[in-house]
């Protein structure tokens, strides 16, 4: 997972320069004065489900959550002169999706696929959206140890008629 998180951070840093803070989510937005620069993206793991593909391989399917937040700098009222700027976070979300949807961590995972977008918090200070991606990889099982293998997933089922 560490390699995946670092690769996502690097990709967002290079392709979404408007993000001012990209980090692992350790609860920064739960503090009274969040120690982030705005806008920000926080990376965390939701779940990893494992299943046996063969006796020697295990399929791992993961959900990765990106928390995207930005503070309010302008009003969105229909009469506000710069109301379009109040929706900049939606452009930012689209930039993150463009950077990650369909991209795979080289030699590690299948493509990241966007599976969910939800607004998770809003107040007079900032908005928070949760963007979920799914991915998968195969792990080789070798004498009681698990190591990552090729991201190519191919399972052939021989089903009798």
Secondary structure in CASP SS format (residue, H / E / C, confidence):
PFRMAT SS
TARGET T0000
AUTHOR 0000-0000-0000
METHOD secondary structure of the structure
MODEL  1
X C 1.00
X H 1.00
X H 1.00
X H 1.00
X H 1.00
X H 1.00
X H 1.00
X H 1.00
X H 1.00
X H 1.00
X H 1.00
X H 1.00
X H 1.00
X H 1.00
X H 1.00
X C 1.00
X C 1.00
X C 1.00
X C 1.00
X C 1.00
X E 1.00
X E 1.00
X E 1.00
X E 1.00
X C 1.00
X C 1.00
X C 1.00
X H 1.00
X H 1.00
X H 1.00
X C 1.00
X C 1.00
X C 1.00
X C 1.00
X C 1.00
X C 1.00
X C 1.00
X C 1.00
X C 1.00
X E 1.00
X E 1.00
X E 1.00
X E 1.00
X E 1.00
X E 1.00
X E 1.00
X E 1.00
X E 1.00
X E 1.00
X E 1.00
X E 1.00
X E 1.00
X C 1.00
X C 1.00
X C 1.00
X C 1.00
X E 1.00
X E 1.00
X E 1.00
X E 1.00
X E 1.00
X E 1.00
X E 1.00
X E 1.00
X E 1.00
X E 1.00
X E 1.00
X E 1.00
X E 1.00
X E 1.00
X E 1.00
X C 1.00
X C 1.00
X C 1.00
X C 1.00
X C 1.00
X C 1.00
X C 1.00
X C 1.00
X C 1.00
X C 1.00
X C 1.00
X H 1.00
X H 1.00
X H 1.00
X H 1.00
X H 1.00
X H 1.00
X H 1.00
X H 1.00
X H 1.00
X H 1.00
X H 1.00
X H 1.00
X H 1.00
X H 1.00
X H 1.00
X H 1.00
X H 1.00
X H 1.00
X C 1.00
X C 1.00
X C 1.00
X C 1.00
X C 1.00
X C 1.00
X C 1.00
X C 1.00
X C 1.00
X C 1.00
X C 1.00
X C 1.00
X E 1.00
X E 1.00
X E 1.00
X E 1.00
X E 1.00
X E 1.00
X E 1.00
X E 1.00
X E 1.00
X E 1.00
X C 1.00
X C 1.00
X C 1.00
X E 1.00
X E 1.00
X E 1.00
X E 1.00
X E 1.00
X E 1.00
X E 1.00
X E 1.00
X E 1.00
X E 1.00
X E 1.00
X E 1.00
X E 1.00
X E 1.00
X E 1.00
X E 1.00
X E 1.00
X C 1.00
X C 1.00
X E 1.00
X E 1.00
X E 1.00
X E 1.00
X C 1.00
X C 1.00
X C 1.00
X C 1.00
X C 1.00
X C 1.00
X C 1.00
X C 1.00
X C 1.00
X C 1.00
X C 1.00
X C 1.00
X C 1.00
END
